[in-house]
Amino acid sequence: MSKTTQTSQFQQALEAVEVLSLEDQAMLLDILQNRLQQQRRNELLKEVAEVRQEYAEGNVKFGSVADFMAELDDSEEKAHG
């Protein structure tokens, strides 16, 4: 199969959209934007659930930036002995 006959799925999708009416293209764009927003929400919810799980297991610490910097300094001192 030559490169000219190999069309990517992305290119095929673009060509399929181009034959739609402007109204249908706008509707498709709205649908895609809504689906992308939902996927992003789902990813965020998944990340929140993971952080909550880590917090419940005691793997997450909260503190100030100064606390964080002090902890970094302590770990560097231990590493360099």
MOPAC internal coordinates of N, CA, C and O (Angstrom, degrees):
PM7 1SCF
backbone

  N    0.0000 0     0.00 0     0.00 0    0    0    0
  C    1.4419 1     0.00 0     0.00 0    1    0    0
  C    1.5335 1   108.91 1     0.00 0    2    1    0
  O    1.2310 1   120.24 1   -51.67 1    3    2    1
  N    1.3143 1   117.15 1   128.33 1    3    2    1
  C    1.4626 1   119.97 1  -178.73 1    5    3    2
  C    1.5143 1   110.90 1   -82.60 1    6    5    3
  O    1.2310 1   121.60 1   -14.39 1    7    6    5
  N    1.3283 1   114.55 1   165.61 1    7    6    5
  C    1.4666 1   119.90 1  -179.11 1    9    7    6
  C    1.5237 1   111.47 1   -63.21 1   10    9    7
  O    1.2310 1   119.75 1   147.71 1   11   10    9
  N    1.3224 1   118.08 1   -32.29 1   11   10    9
  C    1.4642 1   119.62 1  -178.94 1   13   11   10
  C    1.5145 1   111.63 1   -70.29 1   14   13   11
  O    1.2310 1   119.54 1   152.89 1   15   14   13
  N    1.3090 1   118.48 1   -27.11 1   15   14   13
  C    1.4658 1   119.98 1   178.20 1   17   15   14
  C    1.5226 1   112.17 1   -88.68 1   18   17   15
  O    1.2310 1   121.30 1   165.15 1   19   18   17
  N    1.3293 1   115.11 1   -14.85 1   19   18   17
  C    1.4645 1   118.86 1   177.27 1   21   19   18
  C    1.5295 1   108.86 1   -88.36 1   22   21   19
  O    1.2310 1   121.29 1   -72.55 1   23   22   21
  N    1.3030 1   115.14 1   107.45 1   23   22   21
  C    1.4582 1   119.80 1   178.00 1   25   23   22
  C    1.5083 1   107.85 1  -110.24 1   26   25   23
  O    1.2310 1   121.05 1   -48.55 1   27   26   25
  N    1.3230 1   115.60 1   131.45 1   27   26   25
  C    1.4553 1   119.02 1  -179.44 1   29   27   26
  C    1.5184 1   110.56 1   -66.49 1   30   29   27
  O    1.2310 1   121.17 1   -23.02 1   31   30   29
  N    1.3101 1   115.36 1   156.98 1   31   30   29
  C    1.4630 1   119.84 1   176.73 1   33   31   30
  C    1.5164 1   110.61 1   -60.07 1   34   33   31
  O    1.2310 1   120.68 1   144.80 1   35   34   33
  N    1.3175 1   116.31 1   -35.20 1   35   34   33
  C    1.4601 1   120.34 1   179.45 1   37   35   34
  C    1.5178 1   110.49 1   -63.28 1   38   37   35
  O    1.2310 1   120.67 1   133.85 1   39   38   37
  N    1.3072 1   116.32 1   -46.15 1   39   38   37
  C    1.4669 1   120.72 1   179.28 1   41   39   38
  C    1.5267 1   110.07 1   -63.82 1   42   41   39
  O    1.2310 1   120.10 1   140.23 1   43   42   41
  N    1.3141 1   117.42 1   -39.77 1   43   42   41
  C    1.4641 1   121.12 1   177.58 1   45   43   42
  C    1.5217 1   110.47 1   -61.90 1   46   45   43
  O    1.2310 1   120.29 1   138.45 1   47   46   45
  N    1.3129 1   117.04 1   -41.55 1   47   46   45
  C    1.4586 1   120.99 1   179.06 1   49   47   46
  C    1.5226 1   110.13 1   -63.67 1   50   49   47
  O    1.2310 1   120.26 1   135.62 1   51   50   49
  N    1.3277 1   117.11 1   -44.38 1   51   50   49
  C    1.4671 1   120.30 1   178.67 1   53   51   50
  C    1.5272 1   111.24 1   -60.03 1   54   53   51
  O    1.2310 1   120.89 1   136.30 1   55   54   53
  N    1.3130 1   115.90 1   -43.70 1   55   54   53
  C    1.4594 1   119.74 1  -179.55 1   57   55   54
  C    1.5298 1   111.16 1   -65.13 1   58   57   55
  O    1.2310 1   120.61 1   142.99 1   59   58   57
  N    1.3344 1   116.44 1   -37.01 1   59   58   57
  C    1.4614 1   120.01 1   179.10 1   61   59   58
  C    1.5248 1   110.60 1   -67.26 1   62   61   59
  O    1.2310 1   120.33 1   142.87 1   63   62   61
  N    1.3166 1   116.97 1   -37.13 1   63   62   61
  C    1.4659 1   121.06 1  -179.83 1   65   63   62
  C    1.5188 1   110.63 1   -70.44 1   66   65   63
  O    1.2310 1   120.28 1   142.57 1   67   66   65
  N    1.3071 1   117.08 1   -37.43 1   67   66   65
  C    1.4586 1   121.11 1  -177.11 1   69   67   66
  C    1.5274 1   113.09 1   -61.73 1   70   69   67
  O    1.2310 1   120.01 1   153.97 1   71   70   69
  N    1.3138 1   117.59 1   -26.03 1   71   70   69
  C    1.4711 1   119.30 1  -179.38 1   73   71   70
  C    1.5260 1   111.98 1   -84.51 1   74   73   71
  O    1.2310 1   120.18 1   170.67 1   75   74   73
  N    1.3250 1   117.25 1    -9.33 1   75   74   73
  C    1.4642 1   120.72 1   178.05 1   77   75   74
  C    1.5217 1   110.21 1   -75.37 1   78   77   75
  O    1.2310 1   121.05 1   -22.90 1   79   78   77
  N    1.3126 1   115.60 1   157.10 1   79   78   77
  C    1.4641 1   119.93 1   175.24 1   81   79   78
  C    1.5313 1   108.79 1   -67.34 1   82   81   79
  O    1.2310 1   120.62 1   -18.39 1   83   82   81
  N    1.3224 1   116.42 1   161.61 1   83   82   81
  C    1.4600 1   119.89 1   178.55 1   85   83   82
  C    1.5228 1   111.10 1   -59.30 1   86   85   83
  O    1.2310 1   120.28 1   141.90 1   87   86   85
  N    1.3188 1   117.08 1   -38.10 1   87   86   85
  C    1.4630 1   121.17 1   178.66 1   89   87   86
  C    1.5311 1   110.64 1   -62.45 1   90   89   87
  O    1.2310 1   120.80 1   135.46 1   91   90   89
  N    1.3298 1   116.08 1   -44.54 1   91   90   89
  C    1.4656 1   119.95 1   179.10 1   93   91   90
  C    1.5313 1   111.13 1   -66.83 1   94   93   91
  O    1.2310 1   120.31 1   142.57 1   95   94   93
  N    1.3285 1   117.01 1   -37.43 1   95   94   93
  C    1.4576 1   120.24 1   177.65 1   97   95   94
  C    1.5283 1   110.38 1   -63.29 1   98   97   95
  O    1.2310 1   120.42 1   138.00 1   99   98   97
  N    1.3325 1   116.80 1   -42.00 1   99   98   97
  C    1.4651 1   120.88 1   178.72 1  101   99   98
  C    1.5238 1   110.44 1   -64.32 1  102  101   99
  O    1.2310 1   120.59 1   138.96 1  103  102  101
  N    1.3384 1   116.49 1   -41.04 1  103  102  101
  C    1.4561 1   120.49 1   179.15 1  105  103  102
  C    1.5338 1   109.91 1   -64.99 1  106  105  103
  O    1.2310 1   120.30 1   138.18 1  107  106  105
  N    1.3172 1   117.03 1   -41.82 1  107  106  105
  C    1.4632 1   121.60 1   178.09 1  109  107  106
  C    1.5226 1   110.62 1   -62.33 1  110  109  107
  O    1.2310 1   120.46 1   138.47 1  111  110  109
  N    1.3221 1   116.72 1   -41.53 1  111  110  109
  C    1.4591 1   121.10 1   178.30 1  113  111  110
  C    1.5207 1   110.43 1   -61.47 1  114  113  111
  O    1.2310 1   120.07 1   135.79 1  115  114  113
  N    1.3323 1   117.47 1   -44.21 1  115  114  113
  C    1.4676 1   120.86 1   177.77 1  117  115  114
  C    1.5204 1   111.29 1   -60.40 1  118  117  115
  O    1.2310 1   120.79 1   135.74 1  119  118  117
  N    1.3176 1   116.10 1   -44.26 1  119  118  117
  C    1.4689 1   120.38 1  -179.91 1  121  119  118
  C    1.5247 1   110.41 1   -62.28 1  122  121  119
  O    1.2310 1   120.36 1   134.76 1  123  122  121
  N    1.3337 1   116.91 1   -45.24 1  123  122  121
  C    1.4670 1   120.71 1  -179.78 1  125  123  122
  C    1.5257 1   111.43 1   -63.67 1  126  125  123
  O    1.2310 1   120.40 1   138.36 1  127  126  125
  N    1.3364 1   116.84 1   -41.64 1  127  126  125
  C    1.4611 1   119.71 1   178.65 1  129  127  126
  C    1.5207 1   110.93 1   -63.18 1  130  129  127
  O    1.2310 1   120.20 1   137.68 1  131  130  129
  N    1.3266 1   117.22 1   -42.32 1  131  130  129
  C    1.4666 1   120.48 1   178.24 1  133  131  130
  C    1.5165 1   111.49 1   -63.20 1  134  133  131
  O    1.2310 1   120.40 1   138.76 1  135  134  133
  N    1.3168 1   116.85 1   -41.24 1  135  134  133
  C    1.4698 1   120.28 1   179.75 1  137  135  134
  C    1.5246 1   111.02 1   -66.62 1  138  137  135
  O    1.2310 1   120.53 1   139.89 1  139  138  137
  N    1.3320 1   116.59 1   -40.11 1  139  138  137
  C    1.4630 1   119.57 1   178.08 1  141  139  138
  C    1.5197 1   111.02 1   -64.27 1  142  141  139
  O    1.2310 1   120.49 1   138.02 1  143  142  141
  N    1.3290 1   116.67 1   -41.98 1  143  142  141
  C    1.4659 1   119.92 1   177.65 1  145  143  142
  C    1.5203 1   110.87 1   -61.73 1  146  145  143
  O    1.2310 1   120.02 1   139.11 1  147  146  145
  N    1.3240 1   117.56 1   -40.89 1  147  146  145
  C    1.4569 1   121.05 1   179.03 1  149  147  146
  C    1.5222 1   110.88 1   -65.86 1  150  149  147
  O    1.2310 1   120.36 1   139.19 1  151  150  149
  N    1.3284 1   116.92 1   -40.81 1  151  150  149
  C    1.4651 1   120.27 1   178.22 1  153  151  150
  C    1.5237 1   110.48 1   -63.30 1  154  153  151
  O    1.2310 1   120.19 1   139.49 1  155  154  153
  N    1.3283 1   117.25 1   -40.51 1  155  154  153
  C    1.4652 1   120.61 1   178.02 1  157  155  154
  C    1.5233 1   110.31 1   -64.71 1  158  157  155
  O    1.2310 1   120.49 1   138.48 1  159  158  157
  N    1.3433 1   116.68 1   -41.52 1  159  158  157
  C    1.4715 1   120.10 1   176.83 1  161  159  158
  C    1.5183 1   110.49 1   -60.11 1  162  161  159
  O    1.2310 1   120.85 1   134.89 1  163  162  161
  N    1.3331 1   115.98 1   -45.11 1  163  162  161
  C    1.4606 1   120.44 1  -179.87 1  165  163  162
  C    1.5228 1   111.25 1   -60.87 1  166  165  163
  O    1.2310 1   120.17 1   138.51 1  167  166  165
  N    1.3381 1   117.28 1   -41.49 1  167  166  165
  C    1.4625 1   121.06 1   177.98 1  169  167  166
  C    1.5281 1   110.59 1   -63.88 1  170  169  167
  O    1.2310 1   120.60 1   137.78 1  171  170  169
  N    1.3302 1   116.47 1   -42.22 1  171  170  169
  C    1.4608 1   120.30 1   179.46 1  173  171  170
  C    1.5250 1   110.60 1   -64.08 1  174  173  171
  O    1.2310 1   120.25 1   136.61 1  175  174  173
  N    1.3266 1   117.13 1   -43.39 1  175  174  173
  C    1.4600 1   120.59 1   177.92 1  177  175  174
  C    1.5254 1   111.24 1   -61.81 1  178  177  175
  O    1.2310 1   120.83 1   141.72 1  179  178  177
  N    1.3159 1   116.02 1   -38.28 1  179  178  177
  C    1.4651 1   120.87 1   177.98 1  181  179  178
  C    1.5300 1   110.19 1   -64.05 1  182  181  179
  O    1.2310 1   120.58 1   135.82 1  183  182  181
  N    1.3402 1   116.50 1   -44.18 1  183  182  181
  C    1.4616 1   120.24 1   179.55 1  185  183  182
  C    1.5236 1   110.84 1   -64.87 1  186  185  183
  O    1.2310 1   120.06 1   139.56 1  187  186  185
  N    1.3297 1   117.49 1   -40.44 1  187  186  185
  C    1.4633 1   120.98 1   178.48 1  189  187  186
  C    1.5262 1   109.77 1   -62.84 1  190  189  187
  O    1.2310 1   120.42 1   137.39 1  191  190  189
  N    1.3211 1   116.80 1   -42.61 1  191  190  189
  C    1.4670 1   120.42 1   178.97 1  193  191  190
  C    1.5265 1   110.77 1   -62.45 1  194  193  191
  O    1.2310 1   120.15 1   140.83 1  195  194  193
  N    1.3364 1   117.31 1   -39.17 1  195  194  193
  C    1.4612 1   120.79 1   178.89 1  197  195  194
  C    1.5271 1   111.14 1   -65.36 1  198  197  195
  O    1.2310 1   120.60 1   137.18 1  199  198  197
  N    1.3364 1   116.45 1   -42.82 1  199  198  197
  C    1.4624 1   119.97 1   179.36 1  201  199  198
  C    1.5225 1   109.97 1   -65.05 1  202  201  199
  O    1.2310 1   120.31 1   138.32 1  203  202  201
  N    1.3239 1   117.02 1   -41.68 1  203  202  201
  C    1.4663 1   120.10 1   178.12 1  205  203  202
  C    1.5188 1   110.97 1   -61.21 1  206  205  203
  O    1.2310 1   120.43 1   139.63 1  207  206  205
  N    1.3199 1   116.79 1   -40.37 1  207  206  205
  C    1.4618 1   121.11 1   178.94 1  209  207  206
  C    1.5218 1   109.76 1   -64.53 1  210  209  207
  O    1.2310 1   120.40 1   134.77 1  211  210  209
  N    1.3301 1   116.85 1   -45.23 1  211  210  209
  C    1.4589 1   119.84 1   178.76 1  213  211  210
  C    1.5219 1   110.88 1   -63.45 1  214  213  211
  O    1.2310 1   120.17 1   141.88 1  215  214  213
  N    1.3195 1   117.28 1   -38.12 1  215  214  213
  C    1.4641 1   121.37 1   177.89 1  217  215  214
  C    1.5232 1   110.11 1   -64.11 1  218  217  215
  O    1.2310 1   120.82 1   136.75 1  219  218  217
  N    1.3415 1   116.04 1   -43.25 1  219  218  217
  C    1.4604 1   120.74 1   179.91 1  221  219  218
  C    1.5267 1   110.79 1   -63.18 1  222  221  219
  O    1.2310 1   120.60 1   148.96 1  223  222  221
  N    1.3297 1   116.46 1   -31.04 1  223  222  221
  C    1.4629 1   120.92 1   179.07 1  225  223  222
  C    1.5255 1   112.14 1   -85.33 1  226  225  223
  O    1.2310 1   120.56 1   178.37 1  227  226  225
  N    1.3294 1   116.54 1    -1.63 1  227  226  225
  C    1.4589 1   120.46 1   179.05 1  229  227  226
  C    1.5109 1   114.41 1    80.83 1  230  229  227
  O    1.2310 1   120.10 1  -162.15 1  231  230  229
  N    1.3286 1   117.41 1    17.85 1  231  230  229
  C    1.4636 1   121.14 1  -178.25 1  233  231  230
  C    1.5207 1   113.29 1   -92.50 1  234  233  231
  O    1.2310 1   120.00 1   179.98 1  235  234  233
  N    1.3305 1   117.61 1    -0.02 1  235  234  233
  C    1.4569 1   121.72 1  -178.63 1  237  235  234
  C    1.5202 1   108.74 1  -120.24 1  238  237  235
  O    1.2310 1   121.34 1   -46.46 1  239  238  237
  N    1.3217 1   115.04 1   133.54 1  239  238  237
  C    1.4579 1   119.94 1   178.82 1  241  239  238
  C    1.5225 1   108.35 1  -118.28 1  242  241  239
  O    1.2310 1   120.82 1   -34.42 1  243  242  241
  N    1.3179 1   116.04 1   145.58 1  243  242  241
  C    1.4482 1   121.37 1   176.42 1  245  243  242
  C    1.5221 1   108.87 1  -114.93 1  246  245  243
  O    1.2310 1   120.55 1   -34.34 1  247  246  245
  N    1.3119 1   116.56 1   145.66 1  247  246  245
  C    1.4505 1   120.76 1   178.57 1  249  247  246
  C    1.5143 1   109.65 1   179.94 1  250  249  247
  O    1.2310 1   121.53 1     5.17 1  251  250  249
  N    1.2925 1   114.67 1  -174.83 1  251  250  249
  C    1.4569 1   120.66 1  -179.75 1  253  251  250
  C    1.5260 1   109.86 1   -84.74 1  254  253  251
  O    1.2310 1   121.05 1    -7.73 1  255  254  253
  N    1.3113 1   115.59 1   172.27 1  255  254  253
  C    1.4618 1   120.41 1   175.14 1  257  255  254
  C    1.5260 1   109.48 1   -62.52 1  258  257  255
  O    1.2310 1   120.61 1   141.70 1  259  258  257
  N    1.3140 1   116.44 1   -38.30 1  259  258  257
  C    1.4711 1   120.30 1   178.38 1  261  259  258
  C    1.5270 1   110.47 1   -60.94 1  262  261  259
  O    1.2310 1   120.34 1   138.95 1  263  262  261
  N    1.3389 1   116.96 1   -41.05 1  263  262  261
  C    1.4695 1   120.47 1   177.04 1  265  263  262
  C    1.5253 1   110.49 1   -61.10 1  266  265  263
  O    1.2310 1   121.00 1   136.37 1  267  266  265
  N    1.3242 1   115.70 1   -43.63 1  267  266  265
  C    1.4643 1   121.51 1  -179.55 1  269  267  266
  C    1.5237 1   110.09 1   -62.33 1  270  269  267
  O    1.2310 1   120.19 1   134.14 1  271  270  269
  N    1.3326 1   117.23 1   -45.86 1  271  270  269
  C    1.4626 1   121.38 1  -179.50 1  273  271  270
  C    1.5286 1   110.67 1   -64.00 1  274  273  271
  O    1.2310 1   120.54 1   139.53 1  275  274  273
  N    1.3206 1   116.57 1   -40.47 1  275  274  273
  C    1.4617 1   120.16 1   178.62 1  277  275  274
  C    1.5234 1   110.40 1   -63.50 1  278  277  275
  O    1.2310 1   120.30 1   139.53 1  279  278  277
  N    1.3093 1   117.03 1   -40.47 1  279  278  277
  C    1.4575 1   120.48 1   178.89 1  281  279  278
  C    1.5245 1   110.85 1   -65.39 1  282  281  279
  O    1.2310 1   120.34 1   140.92 1  283  282  281
  N    1.3354 1   116.95 1   -39.08 1  283  282  281
  C    1.4664 1   119.92 1   175.98 1  285  283  282
  C    1.5231 1   110.90 1   -62.38 1  286  285  283
  O    1.2310 1   120.64 1   136.13 1  287  286  285
  N    1.3304 1   116.39 1   -43.87 1  287  286  285
  C    1.4692 1   120.62 1   179.03 1  289  287  286
  C    1.5308 1   110.13 1   -60.95 1  290  289  287
  O    1.2310 1   120.06 1   136.92 1  291  290  289
  N    1.3173 1   117.49 1   -43.08 1  291  290  289
  C    1.4717 1   121.52 1   179.29 1  293  291  290
  C    1.5253 1   110.77 1   -61.86 1  294  293  291
  O    1.2310 1   120.21 1   136.04 1  295  294  293
  N    1.3225 1   117.21 1   -43.96 1  295  294  293
  C    1.4603 1   120.06 1  -177.69 1  297  295  294
  C    1.5245 1   110.60 1   -68.91 1  298  297  295
  O    1.2310 1   119.63 1   146.41 1  299  298  297
  N    1.3432 1   118.31 1   -33.59 1  299  298  297
  C    1.4555 1   121.10 1   176.57 1  301  299  298
  C    1.5271 1   110.98 1   -67.46 1  302  301  299
  O    1.2310 1   120.81 1   138.26 1  303  302  301
  N    1.3145 1   116.06 1   -41.74 1  303  302  301
  C    1.4603 1   120.57 1   178.69 1  305  303  302
  C    1.5289 1   110.64 1   -62.11 1  306  305  303
  O    1.2310 1   120.58 1   138.80 1  307  306  305
  N    1.3234 1   116.51 1   -41.20 1  307  306  305
  C    1.4641 1   120.74 1   179.73 1  309  307  306
  C    1.5154 1   110.11 1   -67.54 1  310  309  307
  O    1.2310 1   120.09 1   142.91 1  311  310  309
  N    1.3309 1   117.43 1   -37.09 1  311  310  309
  C    1.4535 1   121.47 1  -178.02 1  313  311  310
  C    1.5297 1   111.63 1   -70.48 1  314  313  311
  O    1.2310 1   120.56 1   144.26 1  315  314  313
  N    1.3299 1   116.54 1   -35.74 1  315  314  313
  C    1.4561 1   120.87 1  -177.56 1  317  315  314
  C    1.5230 1   112.31 1   -95.82 1  318  317  315
  O    1.2310 1   121.35 1   175.39 1  319  318  317
  N    1.3292 1   115.02 1    -4.61 1  319  318  317
  C    1.4442 1   123.86 1   175.96 1  321  319  318
  C    1.4341 1   116.48 1    50.14 1  322  321  319
  O    1.2310 1   120.10 1   180.00 1  323  322  321

